[in-house]
Structure formats: C-alpha cells, structure tokens
Amino acid sequence: MKQSTLIWTILMVAGGGFLLFQASKGNGRVYVREIPVEATASQPDSEPQVYQWTKNQQVPQSEKDDPGVSFSLSRTVGLWVAAFCTLAIFSFLYGDNPLYKFTEAIFVGVSAGYAMVVAFWTEIATNLFAKLLPGLARITFYPDIDSTTRPELLYLIPLVLSILLLWRLSPKGSWIARWPLAFFIGATAGIRLISYLETDFIGQLQSTVMPFLVFASDGSLLWDKSLKNTVFIVGVLSCMVYFFFSIEHEGIIKYVSRLGIWVLMVTFGASFAYTVMGRIALLSGRLVFLFNDWLGI
Amino acid sequence: MLDFLQHLDRRWIFLLMFIAVAVPLIMGTTFPEVPSDQVMAVFEAVDNLPDGSNVVMALDYDPASQGELQPMASAFTRHCAIKKHNIYFMTLWPQGISMIQNSIGILQDEYPETYKGKYGTKYVNLGFRAGNEGVIKLVVEDLKKSYSTDIHGTNLDNIPLTKNLKNIQQVDLLCNVSAGYPGSQEWVLYGSSPFDIPTVVGCTGVQAPIMLPYIPDQLTGMLAAIKGAAEYEQAIINAYPELESNPNAKEGLVRMGPQLVAHLLLISLILLGNVIYIWERKQGLHQ
C-alpha cells in the first residue's frame, strides 16, 4: 500500500470512528417544540374567522428534556441526509468518485425540479392563469381574488408567445419558436441598453468627474481626499489608454498604458482576494453546519 | 525537503486548509472588528431612518451562498427589527424563499413583541417571482403588476402593508443581499440609480469589485463578503449592546477567525510556491 493511501485511510477511519462516538453520545438528533399559531382572516361581509394550528420549532439539544419538547425523526433524517450530501461533495477533493457523482446529480435534479414548481405556482398560476381566468382561479387556488375582478385579455399575448416558444419541441415548424425568441431578445436588449447607458456609462462618467485637489471650508488642502481622487482619476485614464488600440503604444502612451496594466493587475488581485475570502466563508459555513448542527461539538 | 514540496500531493493542501478553518471554528476564536466607513454608511442608512419606516428586503441568494451571506441577511433583519421597521421580503431566486423564512424566524423568535402575529401589518413575504431584472423594472414602477399576491396567495390589496404601496419608490430603504445574477447590480441598474431609491447591498466577495464603482453616488453602501458582515455585526453591537449576549448575532464575527488563519496559510503557500519556483530556475529546470 502506498504511504499516502495509508495515511488517508487512517484519516478516514479516524473520522468515521469519531462520528460513531459523537452519535453514541446522542448528537445528530433534532428536537422540536410545538408552538401554537393563530391567524385571523376577515372578509368584507362576514365575521372575522380565527384559525389555530401548531408548528414545530427546532430547539437546542440542551433543552431536550424540557416539557413540550420531542424528538423529530423527519428532521433528524433530514439532518443526516444534509450531512451525508455535504461529505459526499467534499469527497471530490480526494478524487472523482461515484458518491460525488450521485450527490451532484441529486443536487442538479432537485434544484431544477424545485425551481420549476416554484416558477409554476408564482408565475404561471398567479400571473397568467389568475389574470386570464380570475373566476376559475378564485374557486380553485386563489379564494382571495375579488369576485368582481375581470379577465385581463392583454395577458393572452404572453400566453400565445409561450405556446409559440414550445413549438420548438415539435418535429415540424420548430422555426415558429424564433418569433417569440426574437421578441424576447429584442425587448431584453432594449431594456438593458437603456439601463447600462444611464447607470454604467453616464452615471460612471459623472462619478469620475472629480477635483484633483480637495479643499476644506477653511481653505486648507485635504491631502487624503486629494490623493484618493488623483489615484482614482489617473487609474481610470491609464486603464482607458491601455485599451486604446487605434494608435501605437509608443513614447508617453507606452508608459501610461503600462501604468494601466499595473492598475488592472491590482484590480484583478483584489478580485481574486475577495473570491478567496468568499470561498473560505462558504467552507466555514458548511463546517459550522457539520460541527454544530450535526456533530454537536 | 524541496524535492518533497516540489511533488506535494494537492490533497495535503486541502487537509491543511480544512484544519486552518476547522480549528478556529471549534475553538471559537474571534478577533475585534472595526467597522469601515463603507459599512458605517450601511449602518447609518438603516439606523437613521425613523422607527417604523418601510424597508424592502430583497434576499437574492440560495443555500449554496448561505455560508457567506446569511450572516449579513440576519444582521440586516435584526437591525431593522430593533428599529421596528416594516419589512417587505422578496426574492428573485427560487431557493431564496427558504432564506426569507430564516429572516422571518429571526423576527418571530427574537422580536416577538414587535413581529409575532403581525404578518401583514409589520412584515410581509412577497415571495419569489421569475423574470430577473424584468421583475425589478416592474416593482419600481408598479408593484402589483408583478406581485398581485403575496407568497400565501393573499391579494396585496387585502394586506395593510401593501394596500397603499404603489411601487418600490415609495419605500424608505432597499436592502439587497445577493449572490449573483439577478442581484445587487440589477437592483442598481434598474432600481436605485434611475429612480434614486436609497439602496444598501450585501454581496459575495466575487461581486464586491463589480459593485464598488457604484458607491457612493448610485449606491449608499455595501457589505462586501463575510468581512463586511462581521463589521456590520460589530457596528450593530456597538450601538445596541444588548446583542452582545446573543450568539446568533455574531455569526459573521465567529467566521472571521477561520478567515485569518486560512489567509495566513494561503499567503505562506504562495510564498513557498515562489521559493520552489526560484529554486527550480536556479537548478535550470525552467528553460
């Protein structure tokens, strides 16, 4: 057996042993307390109706012996599944393996399915079905819709466009799907163009117009603000010169564009550092879940 | 030794990183944080509003980014709750609904006197809408064109908080926590910048350099990554010391311990990598 394989096997066995030890101490179990919930619904022509039910609130393990607290099997299973999935994804760091592939497939499938169901109920059902057929929507899923609400026939246009889009799946006439697609692309491009022009172009130009030298109300020079503004303006101009390819980068232009490269490198470095910080935060978030919620360390 | 490092299995580096993050977490190591000007701009934007102001909380992230963004979403929620603000939750991410539930849990469990049983009068959950920036464009002009009902299917005209709310321009502050697209940049492009809506954002480290140019003219303030969250938590604790005893209010602060150790490890590895590279060049291994 290779030395590294031996060390990693020892580490895995030690981890598994520690896990069993923690589980034997009663960790990895979820306890809940029943909380009463009350809501009052009111209709314009009737008396207010009070609805009461209970919901389960998770409590720390230290409160497991308190009155009203009980063991929750479903949440405990959920906790172990979450921990298993986390470890299975982490196992990719050791090397690609079937466990990782299995968990990755579950993640992709569940995410897609969840997004589809949520989008159906919040968009197609609420914003299309309920607008076109408010009467039917009221007696089926949305009793809160006013009985005087009239159908909004304008919503037939998105309905027709959506059906045309689905034509893509048809063996014949799939070109019909290009019409709604062209509409969406055109509309999106138009919306984005205006916003980018307004915010990213004109707005950023306005923000860059600033004085090199900043003076206080008593006339004294504010060194820190002046330096900040100078670095800002020089940085912007030198980066722009670097991307100006219509003239040859020679003489003074060469030095300014080289300064622009340095500014860009510093920016990329800051970006990378922020990314590293983000990734470490994600790792610590998962470890907090494993250590606190699951292992109870 | 150098020969061993030259052919070091990358899995040793993973193990070192795991230890660097895990040990400070288990030990509960924290370091003092001093809120920066940028973070204080966010704090003041929420704190300077009169009690009971209207705040939109757009939580555009999912469980994959929870480790980085949940501390700042929780901090935003606590700060608004302390100020007794009316909160409108919404999300442009399908999985953001459960993130909103986390924040509502904070309101009900930690501030029951203000928020428990006050759904519709102190807070409302508008839920998710598909359409990315299209939704933002609609809600800033006509909220009910995009959100005719809340997450429970209740008509917005029957909810006291939303009954008279025509659009997002009428609220006092927009707080956005974002993990990418659609998120902070879209809120600035289609909301805060064209309509001058006071906006503060909390975003991932990856987004932070993209958002920085918008400050301060188009964006009031920003919490950048977990560092921003920790500083914001510290600013809230400084102003409201009763939170000092609440461990949940220090999620970001606790996660800065691992950040320091992991960054020291990373810097050491970069230096070590360069030493090996220079050594290899001297040995003539690089032509």
Interface residues (C-beta under 8 A of the other chain):
Chain A: S4 W8 L11 E38 A39 Q57 L93 Y94 S111 Y114 A115 V118 A119 T122 E123 T126 N127 A130 K131 F141 Y142 D144 I145 D146 I191 R192 S195 Y196 E198 T199 D200 G203 Q204 Q206 S207 T267 A270 S271 A273 Y274 T275 V276 M277 G278 R279 I280 A281 L282 L283 S284 G285 R286 L287 V288 F291 I297
Chain B: D9 R11 F14 L15 M17 F18 V21 A22 L25 I26 A64 S65 Q66 G67 E68 Q70 P94 Q95 I97 D109 G117 Y119 G127 F128 R129 A130 G131 E133 G134 K137 S146 S148 T149 I151 G153 T154 N155 D157 N158 V188 L189 Y190 S193 P194 T204 G205 V206 A208 P209 P213 Y214 D217 Q218 A224 A225 I226 K227 V254 R255 P258 Q259 A262 H263 L266
